[in-house]
Every structure is written in structure tokens, then in C-alpha cells.
């Protein structure tokens, strides 16, 4: 009986030691750089990353055609990031906060200090609110809006940022007067619907030109 008790205690001690070894190994793995966690990108992507911001009732999938076009023009998947906003009704506070977090994640992932934003409809107003009120002015190089409801946020393009507002005279959802901003490069197209701005070859060419300026 005493021998059985002795061997049982020995086995318990061995199990305790094994648990301690595993626990210490886990701590060591988490404490050593590059082990147990992902590290920040070591080198910046070739191009400034692009953040795509949708409008009312939209989603990140709205930019599928534009992303496909940009990839055909040399941009990579690692340089294109579409956000799915929390408020589909365009709440400025909620969406600008989400854009702020998203941009910071993109910068951390790509190694860049600034992004370019392409925004559709209410996404233009939300992006401008982020730039003007959430610290985005120092993190955005270019802003391109497509049928942007820009004047719901401001009448003037933010200083230090290249703003291009592309809108259609055939837009029956967002009036061109709501899209135009003082100090921006305001570009009018015709015979393109509000949603069509996301799928139009002429608009795609204008986006490319604005990004390359």
C-alpha cells in the first residue's frame, strides 16, 4: 500500500513538472519577437494603400468593379482595402470612428504613413468628417469622391489634401451641388447614374488619373 502511494505521488510530481514546462514554453514563445504573434510589415507596399468607403445601405462589396480595374492597372490586392461601415444609415460619429481605426490598421499593415481614400455617396461625407474631426488630415494624401454627399460635412476641401470630386449630372440621388467642394478638383460626367459611378469606365479612368497626380 505504501509503495502504491509513493508511486502515485511520484506521478503527480511528474505531471506538475510537465505542466510547468509547457506553461513556461508558452510564456517564452509570446515574449520573443516574431514568435506567437504577427509583426508589423517590415517594408512598405509599392503604392500608397487605398481605402474604399461605401455609402448608405452599402457594403465593402460595392467596390468590386473598381478594385478589379485598379488591379488591372498595376495595384495589388495588398494595396486595396474596402471597409464595411457599422452604420448603414451614414451616422457620422460611428462611421468616422470606424474609418479612423480601419486606416490605422491599414497603415500598420502596409508600412505607409498615409492612405488614399475613394468614397462613394455618403461615404464622401463620412470620410471628410474623419479627416476634419478624427485626425485623418495627417493620414490622408488624396480623397476621391464619387457622387459624394460632401457638403453634408463641409463646403471646402480640407487643406493639404488633394481632393477630387467626381459626380454625374444624371445623378438623381445625390445632387451635383452637394458633391462640389470649394478648392477641390470638381469633375462632371453625364449619363451615369448614382450607382453607375461604381461601374463606369470613364469614371475608372478619372480615378486612375487622380491617384497618379
N, C-alpha and C positions, 0 to 999 in steps of 0.2 A: 504494500500500500504506500509506503514511504517513497519507494522508487518511482511509482506512478506519479505521485505528487511532485517529485523532483523533476521528472522529465516534462511534466505539464508546465511547470514554472520556466524551465529552460526554453520551451517552445514559445511561451508568451513573451519572454525577453527577446527572442529572435524576431518575432513579429513586430515588436515595438521598435527594434533597431531598423527593420526594413522600412517601416512607415516613416521613420525619421530620415532615412537616406533618401526616400522618394520625395519627401517634403523639402529637404534641403536642395535637392536637384532642381525642383521646380522654382525655388527662390533664385537659385543661381542662373537659371535659364532666363528668367524675367529681368534680371539685373544686368545681364551682359548685352550691350548694343547689338541689334540685328538678330537676337535670339528671342523667340516668344512674342515678338511684336513687329509690326511693319514700320519701316523707317521712311523718312521724308525723301522725296525724289532727289537723287544726287545731282541731276542735271536738268536744266530747263528744256521743255519741248522746243522744237524748231520755231514754231509760230506762237504768237500771243494766243492763249486759250480763249475760246468763245463761249459765253454763257447765253443760252436761249431761253427767253422768258415769255410764256404764253399769256393769253388774255382771258376774259370772262368765260366761264364754263369749259375752258380748255384744259389741256394737259401737255406733258412733255412730248407726247407723240405728235403734236401739231407740226413739229419741225422736221418730220421725217424726210420730206422732199428737199428742203433747204440743206439739211445735213448731207443728203446724198449728193446734191450739187457741189457743195463745198469739198467733199471728199474727192469728187471728180476733178476738182481744181487744185488739188495738192494738200488740202488739210487732212489730218489723220483723225481717227476715232479718239485718240488720246488728247486731242485739242478741241473737241466739241462736247459741250455739257449742257443738257437740257434739264431745267428744273421743273418739278411738278409742285405748283404753289399750293399752300394749305387752304387758302380762301378762294374758292371758285367764283365768289362774288366781287373779288378785287379789293378786299379790305387792305387799305394802305399800310396800317401798322403791322398786321400779321404777315403780309406778303413781303414787305421791305425787310422785316427781321429775318424771314426765311432766305431771301436773296443774299443778305449780309452773311449769314452762316454758310450758304452754298458757295459764294465767291471765295470766302476764306478757305474752304475745303479745296476748291479748285486751285487756288494759288499754292497751297501746301503740297498738293499732289503733283503739280506741273513744275514747280520751282520758279515760277514767274512772280513779278511784283504787281502786275496789272492784268486785267482781262478786257476783252471787248464784249459788249452786250448787243444782242439782236433781240428786239422785243416787238411783240405783236399786240395791237389793240390796247386793252387796259394794262398789259404788261409794260407798255411805254410809261404810263403814269406811275406804276409801281416801281419801275427801275429808276425813274427820275426822283421819286421820293427817297429811295435808298441812297442815291448819290447825294442828295441835298441834306438829308436828315439822319443818315445812318453811317456816315463815314466813307461812303463809296467814292467821293470825289478824288481821293488819293489812290484808289484801286481800279479805276476805270479809265482806259485810254480812249476808246471810241464807243459811242452809243448810236445804234441804228434802229430806228423805229419804223414799223410797217403799219400804217393806219393807226398810229398811236394816239391814244386819248391823252395826249401830253399836257394840254392846258388844264386838265383837272388837277395838275400838280404845280405847274409853273408856266409862265408865258415866255420865258427866256432860257436859252440853252445854258447849262452850267459852265462856268468859266474853267478853262484849262482842259476841257474835254471836247473832242471832235464829234459833233452831233449831226447825224444825217436823218432827216425825217422824210420817209418815202410814203406817199399817200395817193389815193386814186380819186379822181373827180367823179367816178362812178360808184363810190362807196356810199351805201345807204344806211350804214350802221354808225360809223364814226365820220362826222363831217370833216372835210379838209381843213376848215378853220380851227378845229380842235387839235389837229395834228401839227400845224405850222408853229414854229418857235422862232422868236427873235434871236438872231445870232447863229442859227443852225443852217445847214445846207438843206433847204426845203426843195424836194423833188416831186413833181406832179406827174402821174401817169394816168392814162384813161382806159376805159373799157376793161377794168379789172375790179372784181367785187372785193368786199372786205376780206372774206375767206380766201379769195383767189390770190391775194397778195402773198400767201404762203406757198403758192404753186406756180407762179408765173416766171417764165424765162427772162423777160425784160427786167423784172424785179430782182431776180437772182444776179443778173449782170451788174445791176446798180449796187447790190450788196457787196459783190466782189470788189468793185471799184472803190467803194467807201472803205472797205477793210484794208485795201492796199495803199490808200492815200497817206 
